[in-house]
Amino acid sequence: MLARAPHSLRAQVARTRVAPYARFVHGHGEYHHLPFEWPGKKRLSFGIKLTTFLAVGFSIPFVAAKFQLNKSGAA
């Protein structure tokens, strides 16, 4: 479709530049790679909560498998 366009339109498209860092500008100040603000002075509390969250999420399949095996009388 662009090949059939007039030369002036093709030249205008070729001149159009996208700012390379426009995708990192969100209007919230500087760019952060985490979707939440890092807890400055509450690191220990954050670490305990995060570890608990991840441990519970990881252990759910194992607890469910143990429950099902006990329920069936296999173990």
Predicted model as a PDB file, atoms N, CA, C, CB and O in Angstrom, pLDDT in the B-factor column:
MODEL        1                                                                  
ATOM      1  N   MET A   1       0.820  -1.176   0.000  1.00 60.00           N  
ATOM      2  CA  MET A   1       0.000   0.000   0.000  1.00 60.00           C  
ATOM      3  C   MET A   1       0.877   1.258   0.000  1.00 60.00           C  
ATOM      4  CB  MET A   1      -0.940  -0.012   1.202  1.00 60.00           C  
ATOM      5  O   MET A   1       0.549   2.243  -0.662  1.00 60.00           O  
ATOM      6  N   LEU A   2       1.973   1.225   0.730  1.00 57.00           N  
ATOM      7  CA  LEU A   2       2.864   2.373   0.761  1.00 57.00           C  
ATOM      8  C   LEU A   2       3.602   2.518  -0.571  1.00 57.00           C  
ATOM      9  CB  LEU A   2       3.866   2.242   1.917  1.00 57.00           C  
ATOM     10  O   LEU A   2       4.006   3.621  -0.940  1.00 57.00           O  
ATOM     11  N   ALA A   3       3.775   1.423  -1.281  1.00 66.00           N  
ATOM     12  CA  ALA A   3       4.471   1.488  -2.564  1.00 66.00           C  
ATOM     13  C   ALA A   3       3.657   2.262  -3.595  1.00 66.00           C  
ATOM     14  CB  ALA A   3       4.767   0.079  -3.079  1.00 66.00           C  
ATOM     15  O   ALA A   3       4.228   2.884  -4.491  1.00 66.00           O  
ATOM     16  N   ARG A   4       2.336   2.230  -3.480  1.00 68.00           N  
ATOM     17  CA  ARG A   4       1.483   2.950  -4.419  1.00 68.00           C  
ATOM     18  C   ARG A   4       1.218   4.396  -4.004  1.00 68.00           C  
ATOM     19  CB  ARG A   4       0.176   2.227  -4.569  1.00 68.00           C  
ATOM     20  O   ARG A   4       0.635   5.158  -4.775  1.00 68.00           O  
ATOM     21  N   ALA A   5       1.627   4.774  -2.829  1.00 63.00           N  
ATOM     22  CA  ALA A   5       1.382   6.126  -2.326  1.00 63.00           C  
ATOM     23  C   ALA A   5       2.264   7.129  -3.080  1.00 63.00           C  
ATOM     24  CB  ALA A   5       1.654   6.200  -0.797  1.00 63.00           C  
ATOM     25  O   ALA A   5       3.310   6.766  -3.618  1.00 63.00           O  
ATOM     26  N   PRO A   6       1.839   8.365  -3.111  1.00 71.00           N  
ATOM     27  CA  PRO A   6       2.668   9.388  -3.765  1.00 71.00           C  
ATOM     28  C   PRO A   6       4.026   9.518  -3.077  1.00 71.00           C  
ATOM     29  CB  PRO A   6       1.943  10.750  -3.761  1.00 71.00           C  
ATOM     30  O   PRO A   6       4.176   9.193  -1.899  1.00 71.00           O  
ATOM     31  N   HIS A   7       4.993   9.991  -3.822  1.00 73.00           N  
ATOM     32  CA  HIS A   7       6.355  10.103  -3.303  1.00 73.00           C  
ATOM     33  C   HIS A   7       6.417  10.988  -2.062  1.00 73.00           C  
ATOM     34  CB  HIS A   7       7.283  10.654  -4.378  1.00 73.00           C  
ATOM     35  O   HIS A   7       7.192  10.703  -1.149  1.00 73.00           O  
ATOM     36  N   SER A   8       5.625  12.047  -2.005  1.00 76.00           N  
ATOM     37  CA  SER A   8       5.673  12.951  -0.852  1.00 76.00           C  
ATOM     38  C   SER A   8       5.234  12.232   0.426  1.00 76.00           C  
ATOM     39  CB  SER A   8       4.781  14.186  -1.099  1.00 76.00           C  
ATOM     40  O   SER A   8       5.788  12.481   1.497  1.00 76.00           O  
ATOM     41  N   LEU A   9       4.245  11.343   0.319  1.00 71.00           N  
ATOM     42  CA  LEU A   9       3.788  10.595   1.498  1.00 71.00           C  
ATOM     43  C   LEU A   9       4.865   9.607   1.944  1.00 71.00           C  
ATOM     44  CB  LEU A   9       2.462   9.846   1.192  1.00 71.00           C  
ATOM     45  O   LEU A   9       5.109   9.452   3.141  1.00 71.00           O  
ATOM     46  N   ARG A  10       5.508   8.942   0.986  1.00 68.00           N  
ATOM     47  CA  ARG A  10       6.580   8.005   1.342  1.00 68.00           C  
ATOM     48  C   ARG A  10       7.739   8.736   2.002  1.00 68.00           C  
ATOM     49  CB  ARG A  10       7.074   7.248   0.098  1.00 68.00           C  
ATOM     50  O   ARG A  10       8.335   8.224   2.950  1.00 68.00           O  
ATOM     51  N   ALA A  11       8.063   9.921   1.512  1.00 74.00           N  
ATOM     52  CA  ALA A  11       9.144  10.701   2.107  1.00 74.00           C  
ATOM     53  C   ALA A  11       8.767  11.149   3.514  1.00 74.00           C  
ATOM     54  CB  ALA A  11       9.477  11.919   1.230  1.00 74.00           C  
ATOM     55  O   ALA A  11       9.617  11.174   4.405  1.00 74.00           O  
ATOM     56  N   GLN A  12       7.513  11.500   3.720  1.00 74.00           N  
ATOM     57  CA  GLN A  12       7.064  11.919   5.051  1.00 74.00           C  
ATOM     58  C   GLN A  12       7.123  10.748   6.033  1.00 74.00           C  
ATOM     59  CB  GLN A  12       5.629  12.486   4.983  1.00 74.00           C  
ATOM     60  O   GLN A  12       7.524  10.930   7.183  1.00 74.00           O  
ATOM     61  N   VAL A  13       6.736   9.572   5.604  1.00 67.00           N  
ATOM     62  CA  VAL A  13       6.810   8.396   6.468  1.00 67.00           C  
ATOM     63  C   VAL A  13       8.260   8.080   6.796  1.00 67.00           C  
ATOM     64  CB  VAL A  13       6.134   7.183   5.802  1.00 67.00           C  
ATOM     65  O   VAL A  13       8.571   7.709   7.928  1.00 67.00           O  
ATOM     66  N   ALA A  14       9.139   8.221   5.836  1.00 68.00           N  
ATOM     67  CA  ALA A  14      10.549   7.931   6.061  1.00 68.00           C  
ATOM     68  C   ALA A  14      11.170   8.934   7.028  1.00 68.00           C  
ATOM     69  CB  ALA A  14      11.310   7.937   4.736  1.00 68.00           C  
ATOM     70  O   ALA A  14      12.080   8.582   7.780  1.00 68.00           O  
ATOM     71  N   ARG A  15      10.689  10.188   7.019  1.00 71.00           N  
ATOM     72  CA  ARG A  15      11.228  11.211   7.921  1.00 71.00           C  
ATOM     73  C   ARG A  15      10.709  11.075   9.341  1.00 71.00           C  
ATOM     74  CB  ARG A  15      10.897  12.585   7.398  1.00 71.00           C  
ATOM     75  O   ARG A  15      11.345  11.548  10.283  1.00 71.00           O  
ATOM     76  N   THR A  16       9.566  10.437   9.504  1.00 69.00           N  
ATOM     77  CA  THR A  16       8.951  10.329  10.825  1.00 69.00           C  
ATOM     78  C   THR A  16       9.801   9.423  11.710  1.00 69.00           C  
ATOM     79  CB  THR A  16       7.500   9.786  10.719  1.00 69.00           C  
ATOM     80  O   THR A  16      10.099   8.284  11.349  1.00 69.00           O  
ATOM     81  N   ARG A  17      10.178   9.935  12.853  1.00 65.00           N  
ATOM     82  CA  ARG A  17      10.992   9.170  13.798  1.00 65.00           C  
ATOM     83  C   ARG A  17      10.219   9.027  15.108  1.00 65.00           C  
ATOM     84  CB  ARG A  17      12.378   9.859  14.038  1.00 65.00           C  
ATOM     85  O   ARG A  17       9.509   9.936  15.540  1.00 65.00           O  
ATOM     86  N   VAL A  18      10.377   7.881  15.711  1.00 58.00           N  
ATOM     87  CA  VAL A  18       9.790   7.648  17.023  1.00 58.00           C  
ATOM     88  C   VAL A  18      10.899   7.826  18.040  1.00 58.00           C  
ATOM     89  CB  VAL A  18       9.131   6.225  17.128  1.00 58.00           C  
ATOM     90  O   VAL A  18      12.008   7.326  17.857  1.00 58.00           O  
ATOM     91  N   ALA A  19      10.598   8.536  19.105  1.00 58.00           N  
ATOM     92  CA  ALA A  19      11.607   8.739  20.138  1.00 58.00           C  
ATOM     93  C   ALA A  19      11.998   7.385  20.726  1.00 58.00           C  
ATOM     94  CB  ALA A  19      11.084   9.696  21.249  1.00 58.00           C  
ATOM     95  O   ALA A  19      11.120   6.615  21.116  1.00 58.00           O  
ATOM     96  N   PRO A  20      13.287   7.077  20.800  1.00 58.00           N  
ATOM     97  CA  PRO A  20      13.704   5.753  21.242  1.00 58.00           C  
ATOM     98  C   PRO A  20      13.347   5.443  22.687  1.00 58.00           C  
ATOM     99  CB  PRO A  20      15.169   5.611  21.062  1.00 58.00           C  
ATOM    100  O   PRO A  20      13.163   4.276  23.031  1.00 58.00           O  
ATOM    101  N   TYR A  21      13.244   6.448  23.538  1.00 59.00           N  
ATOM    102  CA  TYR A  21      12.948   6.212  24.944  1.00 59.00           C  
ATOM    103  C   TYR A  21      11.507   6.526  25.298  1.00 59.00           C  
ATOM    104  CB  TYR A  21      13.864   7.028  25.803  1.00 59.00           C  
ATOM    105  O   TYR A  21      11.167   6.618  26.477  1.00 59.00           O  
ATOM    106  N   ALA A  22      10.659   6.692  24.301  1.00 58.00           N  
ATOM    107  CA  ALA A  22       9.267   7.035  24.559  1.00 58.00           C  
ATOM    108  C   ALA A  22       8.531   5.902  25.261  1.00 58.00           C  
ATOM    109  CB  ALA A  22       8.563   7.383  23.258  1.00 58.00           C  
ATOM    110  O   ALA A  22       7.582   6.159  26.003  1.00 58.00           O  
ATOM    111  N   ARG A  23       8.940   4.669  25.049  1.00 58.00           N  
ATOM    112  CA  ARG A  23       8.233   3.559  25.679  1.00 58.00           C  
ATOM    113  C   ARG A  23       8.540   3.454  27.169  1.00 58.00           C  
ATOM    114  CB  ARG A  23       8.591   2.259  24.990  1.00 58.00           C  
ATOM    115  O   ARG A  23       7.814   2.772  27.893  1.00 58.00           O  
ATOM    116  N   PHE A  24       9.592   4.108  27.642  1.00 56.00           N  
ATOM    117  CA  PHE A  24       9.926   4.063  29.054  1.00 56.00           C  
ATOM    118  C   PHE A  24       9.354   5.240  29.832  1.00 56.00           C  
ATOM    119  CB  PHE A  24      11.414   4.024  29.220  1.00 56.00           C  
ATOM    120  O   PHE A  24       9.525   5.310  31.049  1.00 56.00           O  
ATOM    121  N   VAL A  25       8.691   6.146  29.169  1.00 59.00           N  
ATOM    122  CA  VAL A  25       8.145   7.310  29.835  1.00 59.00           C  
ATOM    123  C   VAL A  25       6.687   7.024  30.185  1.00 59.00           C  
ATOM    124  CB  VAL A  25       8.274   8.581  28.943  1.00 59.00           C  
ATOM    125  O   VAL A  25       5.847   6.885  29.295  1.00 59.00           O  
ATOM    126  N   HIS A  26       6.393   6.937  31.459  1.00 57.00           N  
ATOM    127  CA  HIS A  26       5.042   6.630  31.900  1.00 57.00           C  
ATOM    128  C   HIS A  26       4.402   7.772  32.668  1.00 57.00           C  
ATOM    129  CB  HIS A  26       5.052   5.398  32.748  1.00 57.00           C  
ATOM    130  O   HIS A  26       3.244   7.667  33.073  1.00 57.00           O  
ATOM    131  N   GLY A  27       5.123   8.849  32.874  1.00 62.00           N  
ATOM    132  CA  GLY A  27       4.568   9.964  33.601  1.00 62.00           C  
ATOM    133  C   GLY A  27       4.586   9.768  35.110  1.00 62.00           C  
ATOM    134  O   GLY A  27       3.911  10.502  35.833  1.00 62.00           O  
ATOM    135  N   HIS A  28       5.343   8.796  35.598  1.00 60.00           N  
ATOM    136  CA  HIS A  28       5.417   8.545  37.030  1.00 60.00           C  
ATOM    137  C   HIS A  28       6.809   8.864  37.563  1.00 60.00           C  
ATOM    138  CB  HIS A  28       5.050   7.091  37.338  1.00 60.00           C  
ATOM    139  O   HIS A  28       7.220   8.279  38.566  1.00 60.00           O  
ATOM    140  N   GLY A  29       7.520   9.736  36.952  1.00 65.00           N  
ATOM    141  CA  GLY A  29       8.880  10.006  37.374  1.00 65.00           C  
ATOM    142  C   GLY A  29       9.844   9.110  36.618  1.00 65.00           C  
ATOM    143  O   GLY A  29       9.664   8.848  35.429  1.00 65.00           O  
ATOM    144  N   GLU A  30      10.859   8.646  37.312  1.00 68.00           N  
ATOM    145  CA  GLU A  30      11.836   7.794  36.631  1.00 68.00           C  
ATOM    146  C   GLU A  30      11.310   6.375  36.473  1.00 68.00           C  
ATOM    147  CB  GLU A  30      13.159   7.779  37.399  1.00 68.00           C  
ATOM    148  O   GLU A  30      10.362   5.973  37.147  1.00 68.00           O  
ATOM    149  N   TYR A  31      11.931   5.627  35.581  1.00 67.00           N  
ATOM    150  CA  TYR A  31      11.493   4.273  35.257  1.00 67.00           C  
ATOM    151  C   TYR A  31      11.957   3.297  36.335  1.00 67.00           C  
ATOM    152  CB  TYR A  31      12.027   3.843  33.875  1.00 67.00           C  
ATOM    153  O   TYR A  31      13.110   3.346  36.765  1.00 67.00           O  
ATOM    154  N   HIS A  32      11.060   2.410  36.773  1.00 66.00           N  
ATOM    155  CA  HIS A  32      11.390   1.356  37.724  1.00 66.00           C  
ATOM    156  C   HIS A  32      11.039   0.020  37.101  1.00 66.00           C  
ATOM    157  CB  HIS A  32      10.644   1.555  39.073  1.00 66.00           C  
ATOM    158  O   HIS A  32      10.016  -0.106  36.429  1.00 66.00           O  
ATOM    159  N   HIS A  33      11.884  -0.983  37.320  1.00 72.00           N  
ATOM    160  CA  HIS A  33      11.632  -2.295  36.726  1.00 72.00           C  
ATOM    161  C   HIS A  33      10.699  -3.149  37.574  1.00 72.00           C  
ATOM    162  CB  HIS A  33      12.938  -3.026  36.518  1.00 72.00           C  
ATOM    163  O   HIS A  33      10.277  -4.211  37.117  1.00 72.00           O  
ATOM    164  N   LEU A  34      10.364  -2.733  38.780  1.00 73.00           N  
ATOM    165  CA  LEU A  34       9.427  -3.472  39.621  1.00 73.00           C  
ATOM    166  C   LEU A  34       8.058  -2.806  39.572  1.00 73.00           C  
ATOM    167  CB  LEU A  34       9.940  -3.554  41.078  1.00 73.00           C  
ATOM    168  O   LEU A  34       7.977  -1.583  39.464  1.00 73.00           O  
ATOM    169  N   PRO A  35       6.978  -3.586  39.650  1.00 75.00           N  
ATOM    170  CA  PRO A  35       5.648  -2.981  39.597  1.00 75.00           C  
ATOM    171  C   PRO A  35       5.192  -2.391  40.933  1.00 75.00           C  
ATOM    172  CB  PRO A  35       4.651  -4.006  39.142  1.00 75.00           C  
ATOM    173  O   PRO A  35       4.026  -2.029  41.092  1.00 75.00           O  
ATOM    174  N   PHE A  36       6.106  -2.298  41.879  1.00 72.00           N  
ATOM    175  CA  PHE A  36       5.796  -1.711  43.171  1.00 72.00           C  
ATOM    176  C   PHE A  36       7.027  -0.977  43.668  1.00 72.00           C  
ATOM    177  CB  PHE A  36       5.337  -2.791  44.191  1.00 72.00           C  
ATOM    178  O   PHE A  36       8.127  -1.179  43.153  1.00 72.00           O  
ATOM    179  N   GLU A  37       6.846  -0.127  44.665  1.00 73.00           N  
ATOM    180  CA  GLU A  37       7.972   0.632  45.188  1.00 73.00           C  
ATOM    181  C   GLU A  37       8.744  -0.230  46.177  1.00 73.00           C  
ATOM    182  CB  GLU A  37       7.494   1.943  45.858  1.00 73.00           C  
ATOM    183  O   GLU A  37       8.147  -0.898  47.021  1.00 73.00           O  
ATOM    184  N   TRP A  38      10.060  -0.218  46.075  1.00 72.00           N  
ATOM    185  CA  TRP A  38      10.888  -1.030  46.947  1.00 72.00           C  
ATOM    186  C   TRP A  38      10.795  -0.498  48.371  1.00 72.00           C  
ATOM    187  CB  TRP A  38      12.352  -1.045  46.459  1.00 72.00           C  
ATOM    188  O   TRP A  38      10.953   0.704  48.585  1.00 72.00           O  
ATOM    189  N   PRO A  39      10.542  -1.363  49.349  1.00 73.00           N  
ATOM    190  CA  PRO A  39      10.386  -0.900  50.731  1.00 73.00           C  
ATOM    191  C   PRO A  39      11.733  -0.542  51.349  1.00 73.00           C  
ATOM    192  CB  PRO A  39       9.690  -1.972  51.578  1.00 73.00           C  
ATOM    193  O   PRO A  39      12.467  -1.426  51.790  1.00 73.00           O  
ATOM    194  N   GLY A  40      12.055   0.717  51.384  1.00 78.00           N  
ATOM    195  CA  GLY A  40      13.355   1.189  51.831  1.00 78.00           C  
ATOM    196  C   GLY A  40      13.796   0.668  53.188  1.00 78.00           C  
ATOM    197  O   GLY A  40      14.777  -0.072  53.263  1.00 78.00           O  
ATOM    198  N   LYS A  41      13.106   1.030  54.262  1.00 82.00           N  
ATOM    199  CA  LYS A  41      13.545   0.674  55.606  1.00 82.00           C  
ATOM    200  C   LYS A  41      12.874  -0.601  56.113  1.00 82.00           C  
ATOM    201  CB  LYS A  41      13.265   1.817  56.561  1.00 82.00           C  
ATOM    202  O   LYS A  41      13.224  -1.087  57.189  1.00 82.00           O  
ATOM    203  N   LYS A  42      11.936  -1.142  55.378  1.00 85.00           N  
ATOM    204  CA  LYS A  42      11.200  -2.321  55.822  1.00 85.00           C  
ATOM    205  C   LYS A  42      11.679  -3.574  55.089  1.00 85.00           C  
ATOM    206  CB  LYS A  42       9.695  -2.122  55.604  1.00 85.00           C  
ATOM    207  O   LYS A  42      10.865  -4.423  54.725  1.00 85.00           O  
ATOM    208  N   ARG A  43      12.955  -3.696  54.876  1.00 85.00           N  
ATOM    209  CA  ARG A  43      13.488  -4.814  54.096  1.00 85.00           C  
ATOM    210  C   ARG A  43      13.255  -6.159  54.761  1.00 85.00           C  
ATOM    211  CB  ARG A  43      14.962  -4.622  53.863  1.00 85.00           C  
ATOM    212  O   ARG A  43      12.875  -7.118  54.091  1.00 85.00           O  
ATOM    213  N   LEU A  44      13.473  -6.246  56.052  1.00 88.00           N  
ATOM    214  CA  LEU A  44      13.309  -7.523  56.748  1.00 88.00           C  
ATOM    215  C   LEU A  44      11.859  -7.980  56.689  1.00 88.00           C  
ATOM    216  CB  LEU A  44      13.771  -7.408  58.211  1.00 88.00           C  
ATOM    217  O   LEU A  44      11.579  -9.141  56.392  1.00 88.00           O  
ATOM    218  N   SER A  45      10.944  -7.071  56.971  1.00 88.00           N  
ATOM    219  CA  SER A  45       9.522  -7.396  56.915  1.00 88.00           C  
ATOM    220  C   SER A  45       9.112  -7.820  55.508  1.00 88.00           C  
ATOM    221  CB  SER A  45       8.683  -6.200  57.370  1.00 88.00           C  
ATOM    222  O   SER A  45       8.379  -8.794  55.339  1.00 88.00           O  
ATOM    223  N   PHE A  46       9.580  -7.095  54.510  1.00 85.00           N  
ATOM    224  CA  PHE A  46       9.276  -7.426  53.118  1.00 85.00           C  
ATOM    225  C   PHE A  46       9.834  -8.797  52.749  1.00 85.00           C  
ATOM    226  CB  PHE A  46       9.842  -6.354  52.175  1.00 85.00           C  
ATOM    227  O   PHE A  46       9.158  -9.588  52.091  1.00 85.00           O  
ATOM    228  N   GLY A  47      11.059  -9.079  53.167  1.00 88.00           N  
ATOM    229  CA  GLY A  47      11.684 -10.361  52.871  1.00 88.00           C  
ATOM    230  C   GLY A  47      10.937 -11.525  53.503  1.00 88.00           C  
ATOM    231  O   GLY A  47      10.765 -12.568  52.873  1.00 88.00           O  
ATOM    232  N   ILE A  48      10.490 -11.355  54.750  1.00 92.00           N  
ATOM    233  CA  ILE A  48       9.739 -12.410  55.423  1.00 92.00           C  
ATOM    234  C   ILE A  48       8.404 -12.645  54.729  1.00 92.00           C  
ATOM    235  CB  ILE A  48       9.516 -12.054  56.900  1.00 92.00           C  
ATOM    236  O   ILE A  48       8.013 -13.790  54.504  1.00 92.00           O  
ATOM    237  N   LYS A  49       7.708 -11.571  54.391  1.00 91.00           N  
ATOM    238  CA  LYS A  49       6.417 -11.698  53.704  1.00 91.00           C  
ATOM    239  C   LYS A  49       6.576 -12.336  52.330  1.00 91.00           C  
ATOM    240  CB  LYS A  49       5.751 -10.330  53.565  1.00 91.00           C  
ATOM    241  O   LYS A  49       5.777 -13.191  51.948  1.00 91.00           O  
ATOM    242  N   LEU A  50       7.592 -11.930  51.592  1.00 91.00           N  
ATOM    243  CA  LEU A  50       7.820 -12.479  50.255  1.00 91.00           C  
ATOM    244  C   LEU A  50       8.188 -13.959  50.323  1.00 91.00           C  
ATOM    245  CB  LEU A  50       8.926 -11.694  49.538  1.00 91.00           C  
ATOM    246  O   LEU A  50       7.690 -14.763  49.535  1.00 91.00           O  
ATOM    247  N   THR A  51       9.057 -14.316  51.264  1.00 95.00           N  
ATOM    248  CA  THR A  51       9.455 -15.712  51.420  1.00 95.00           C  
ATOM    249  C   THR A  51       8.264 -16.572  51.813  1.00 95.00           C  
ATOM    250  CB  THR A  51      10.567 -15.840  52.464  1.00 95.00           C  
ATOM    251  O   THR A  51       8.097 -17.675  51.292  1.00 95.00           O  
ATOM    252  N   THR A  52       7.441 -16.084  52.719  1.00 97.00           N  
ATOM    253  CA  THR A  52       6.246 -16.823  53.129  1.00 97.00           C  
ATOM    254  C   THR A  52       5.297 -17.017  51.956  1.00 97.00           C  
ATOM    255  CB  THR A  52       5.528 -16.094  54.269  1.00 97.00           C  
ATOM    256  O   THR A  52       4.784 -18.115  51.742  1.00 97.00           O  
ATOM    257  N   PHE A  53       5.067 -15.957  51.200  1.00 96.00           N  
ATOM    258  CA  PHE A  53       4.179 -16.022  50.044  1.00 96.00           C  
ATOM    259  C   PHE A  53       4.672 -17.054  49.029  1.00 96.00           C  
ATOM    260  CB  PHE A  53       4.065 -14.643  49.384  1.00 96.00           C  
ATOM    261  O   PHE A  53       3.893 -17.873  48.544  1.00 96.00           O  
ATOM    262  N   LEU A  54       5.953 -17.011  48.715  1.00 96.00           N  
ATOM    263  CA  LEU A  54       6.502 -17.937  47.736  1.00 96.00           C  
ATOM    264  C   LEU A  54       6.523 -19.375  48.255  1.00 96.00           C  
ATOM    265  CB  LEU A  54       7.902 -17.506  47.347  1.00 96.00           C  
ATOM    266  O   LEU A  54       6.269 -20.308  47.494  1.00 96.00           O  
ATOM    267  N   ALA A  55       6.823 -19.565  49.541  1.00 98.00           N  
ATOM    268  CA  ALA A  55       6.865 -20.912  50.112  1.00 98.00           C  
ATOM    269  C   ALA A  55       5.475 -21.540  50.136  1.00 98.00           C  
ATOM    270  CB  ALA A  55       7.450 -20.874  51.530  1.00 98.00           C  
ATOM    271  O   ALA A  55       5.318 -22.721  49.826  1.00 98.00           O  
ATOM    272  N   VAL A  56       4.469 -20.751  50.503  1.00 97.00           N  
ATOM    273  CA  VAL A  56       3.098 -21.276  50.530  1.00 97.00           C  
ATOM    274  C   VAL A  56       2.652 -21.630  49.112  1.00 97.00           C  
ATOM    275  CB  VAL A  56       2.121 -20.243  51.165  1.00 97.00           C  
ATOM    276  O   VAL A  56       2.066 -22.691  48.895  1.00 97.00           O  
ATOM    277  N   GLY A  57       2.920 -20.768  48.166  1.00 96.00           N  
ATOM    278  CA  GLY A  57       2.543 -21.045  46.782  1.00 96.00           C  
ATOM    279  C   GLY A  57       3.239 -22.268  46.216  1.00 96.00           C  
ATOM    280  O   GLY A  57       2.645 -23.015  45.439  1.00 96.00           O  
ATOM    281  N   PHE A  58       4.493 -22.480  46.596  1.00 97.00           N  
ATOM    282  CA  PHE A  58       5.239 -23.634  46.098  1.00 97.00           C  
ATOM    283  C   PHE A  58       4.768 -24.923  46.755  1.00 97.00           C  
ATOM    284  CB  PHE A  58       6.733 -23.443  46.336  1.00 97.00           C  
ATOM    285  O   PHE A  58       4.785 -25.980  46.125  1.00 97.00           O  
ATOM    286  N   SER A  59       4.348 -24.848  48.017  1.00 98.00           N  
ATOM    287  CA  SER A  59       3.991 -26.067  48.750  1.00 98.00           C  
ATOM    288  C   SER A  59       2.563 -26.543  48.489  1.00 98.00           C  
ATOM    289  CB  SER A  59       4.171 -25.839  50.222  1.00 98.00           C  
ATOM    290  O   SER A  59       2.247 -27.692  48.799  1.00 98.00           O  
ATOM    291  N   ILE A  60       1.709 -25.722  47.943  1.00 98.00           N  
ATOM    292  CA  ILE A  60       0.306 -26.111  47.721  1.00 98.00           C  
ATOM    293  C   ILE A  60       0.171 -27.398  46.902  1.00 98.00           C  
ATOM    294  CB  ILE A  60      -0.437 -24.984  47.015  1.00 98.00           C  
ATOM    295  O   ILE A  60      -0.605 -28.263  47.309  1.00 98.00           O  
ATOM    296  N   PRO A  61       0.867 -27.587  45.785  1.00 97.00           N  
ATOM    297  CA  PRO A  61       0.708 -28.847  45.038  1.00 97.00           C  
ATOM    298  C   PRO A  61       1.139 -30.075  45.835  1.00 97.00           C  
ATOM    299  CB  PRO A  61       1.506 -28.786  43.753  1.00 97.00           C  
ATOM    300  O   PRO A  61       0.524 -31.135  45.716  1.00 97.00           O  
ATOM    301  N   PHE A  62       2.178 -29.945  46.638  1.00 98.00           N  
ATOM    302  CA  PHE A  62       2.650 -31.077  47.424  1.00 98.00           C  
ATOM    303  C   PHE A  62       1.666 -31.424  48.542  1.00 98.00           C  
ATOM    304  CB  PHE A  62       4.028 -30.774  48.010  1.00 98.00           C  
ATOM    305  O   PHE A  62       1.425 -32.600  48.817  1.00 98.00           O  
ATOM    306  N   VAL A  63       1.106 -30.413  49.176  1.00 97.00           N  
ATOM    307  CA  VAL A  63       0.107 -30.646  50.213  1.00 97.00           C  
ATOM    308  C   VAL A  63      -1.142 -31.270  49.596  1.00 97.00           C  
ATOM    309  CB  VAL A  63      -0.247 -29.326  50.942  1.00 97.00           C  
ATOM    310  O   VAL A  63      -1.728 -32.182  50.180  1.00 97.00           O  
ATOM    311  N   ALA A  64      -1.547 -30.799  48.448  1.00 97.00           N  
ATOM    312  CA  ALA A  64      -2.727 -31.357  47.779  1.00 97.00           C  
ATOM    313  C   ALA A  64      -2.486 -32.810  47.374  1.00 97.00           C  
ATOM    314  CB  ALA A  64      -3.095 -30.515  46.541  1.00 97.00           C  
ATOM    315  O   ALA A  64      -3.380 -33.644  47.517  1.00 97.00           O  
ATOM    316  N   ALA A  65      -1.302 -33.123  46.874  1.00 96.00           N  
ATOM    317  CA  ALA A  65      -0.988 -34.499  46.491  1.00 96.00           C  
ATOM    318  C   ALA A  65      -0.988 -35.412  47.708  1.00 96.00           C  
ATOM    319  CB  ALA A  65       0.371 -34.563  45.782  1.00 96.00           C  
ATOM    320  O   ALA A  65      -1.514 -36.524  47.651  1.00 96.00           O  
ATOM    321  N   LYS A  66      -0.405 -34.954  48.803  1.00 95.00           N  
ATOM    322  CA  LYS A  66      -0.393 -35.743  50.051  1.00 95.00           C  
ATOM    323  C   LYS A  66      -1.814 -35.978  50.540  1.00 95.00           C  
ATOM    324  CB  LYS A  66       0.437 -35.027  51.150  1.00 95.00           C  
ATOM    325  O   LYS A  66      -2.157 -37.083  50.960  1.00 95.00           O  
ATOM    326  N   PHE A  67      -2.640 -34.938  50.485  1.00 95.00           N  
ATOM    327  CA  PHE A  67      -4.038 -35.060  50.917  1.00 95.00           C  
ATOM    328  C   PHE A  67      -4.784 -36.092  50.064  1.00 95.00           C  
ATOM    329  CB  PHE A  67      -4.750 -33.689  50.837  1.00 95.00           C  
ATOM    330  O   PHE A  67      -5.513 -36.928  50.597  1.00 95.00           O  
ATOM    331  N   GLN A  68      -4.604 -36.033  48.760  1.00 95.00           N  
ATOM    332  CA  GLN A  68      -5.286 -36.960  47.869  1.00 95.00           C  
ATOM    333  C   GLN A  68      -4.810 -38.399  48.084  1.00 95.00           C  
ATOM    334  CB  GLN A  68      -5.067 -36.548  46.417  1.00 95.00           C  
ATOM    335  O   GLN A  68      -5.610 -39.333  48.034  1.00 95.00           O  
ATOM    336  N   LEU A  69      -3.501 -38.577  48.325  1.00 94.00           N  
ATOM    337  CA  LEU A  69      -2.996 -39.923  48.581  1.00 94.00           C  
ATOM    338  C   LEU A  69      -3.532 -40.474  49.906  1.00 94.00           C  
ATOM    339  CB  LEU A  69      -1.461 -39.921  48.593  1.00 94.00           C  
ATOM    340  O   LEU A  69      -3.886 -41.650  49.996  1.00 94.00           O  
ATOM    341  N   ASN A  70      -3.589 -39.632  50.919  1.00 94.00           N  
ATOM    342  CA  ASN A  70      -4.158 -40.072  52.204  1.00 94.00           C  
ATOM    343  C   ASN A  70      -5.638 -40.388  52.072  1.00 94.00           C  
ATOM    344  CB  ASN A  70      -3.951 -38.999  53.279  1.00 94.00           C  
ATOM    345  O   ASN A  70      -6.129 -41.348  52.666  1.00 94.00           O  
ATOM    346  N   LYS A  71      -6.348 -39.582  51.295  1.00 94.00           N  
ATOM    347  CA  LYS A  71      -7.769 -39.784  51.117  1.00 94.00           C  
ATOM    348  C   LYS A  71      -8.057 -41.096  50.392  1.00 94.00           C  
ATOM    349  CB  LYS A  71      -8.370 -38.619  50.355  1.00 94.00           C  
ATOM    350  O   LYS A  71      -9.048 -41.764  50.686  1.00 94.00           O  
ATOM    351  N   SER A  72      -7.206 -41.463  49.459  1.00 92.00           N  
ATOM    352  CA  SER A  72      -7.436 -42.698  48.710  1.00 92.00           C  
ATOM    353  C   SER A  72      -6.922 -43.924  49.448  1.00 92.00           C  
ATOM    354  CB  SER A  72      -6.778 -42.610  47.350  1.00 92.00           C  
ATOM    355  O   SER A  72      -7.224 -45.049  49.052  1.00 92.00           O  
ATOM    356  N   GLY A  73      -6.164 -43.733  50.496  1.00 88.00           N  
ATOM    357  CA  GLY A  73      -5.631 -44.842  51.270  1.00 88.00           C  
ATOM    358  C   GLY A  73      -4.384 -45.438  50.673  1.00 88.00           C  
ATOM    359  O   GLY A  73      -3.973 -46.523  51.086  1.00 88.00           O  
ATOM    360  N   ALA A  74      -3.759 -44.774  49.712  1.00 79.00           N  
ATOM    361  CA  ALA A  74      -2.566 -45.307  49.049  1.00 79.00           C  
ATOM    362  C   ALA A  74      -1.312 -45.103  49.886  1.00 79.00           C  
ATOM    363  CB  ALA A  74      -2.386 -44.655  47.689  1.00 79.00           C  
ATOM    364  O   ALA A  74      -0.352 -45.861  49.744  1.00 79.00           O  
ATOM    365  N   ALA A  75      -1.296 -44.115  50.736  1.00 63.00           N  
ATOM    366  CA  ALA A  75      -0.079 -43.861  51.501  1.00 63.00           C  
ATOM    367  C   ALA A  75      -0.277 -44.102  52.964  1.00 63.00           C  
ATOM    368  CB  ALA A  75       0.395 -42.461  51.286  1.00 63.00           C  
ATOM    369  O   ALA A  75       0.656 -43.933  53.749  1.00 63.00           O  
TER     370      ALA A  75                                                      
ENDMDL                                                                          
END                                                                             
